[in-house]
C-alpha cells in the first residue's frame, strides 16, 4: 500500500476546523481522510504547530521547507516524494495517487453548512481558552 502524508501549515487545532469560520476545503479534507480510514487507508496528517518534530524528522519535507518555506504548505508526500504543494489533493487525485476505488471517497464533494457548525462560547475561536497559535 502507498504511504501518503500531508504536511500542513500551523493551525490552532489538528484539523483547522475550530474557529468562527470553517474553511470548506479543510472540512472536505477531514471528511475524505475519515472515509479513507473507514476503508482501511491511512493517510498521515501533520500540522506544523501540533507536530513540529515530524517536519524535522522527515528529510523530504524538511528539504522542501528549506527550499520553499512554509508558504508552500500544505505539501503532500507520497512514498517519500513531494507530489502536490500549496494545496490539498482533489478527490480524484486521492483516488489516483493512492490507487484506490473511487467508492472509498464516494466521489461527491463535501459542502460546509453553517447550520452544522457549533461555536464554542469561550474565547471566540474554539481553541482552549481562546489561545490560538
Secondary structure, DSSP 8 states (H G I E B T S, - for coil): ---EEEEE---SSSSS--SSS--HHHHHHHHHHHHHHHTT--EEEEETTT-HHHHHH-HHHHHHHHHH-GGG-SEEEETTEEEEESS---HHHHHHHHT--GGGTTS------GGG----SSTTTSSGGG---
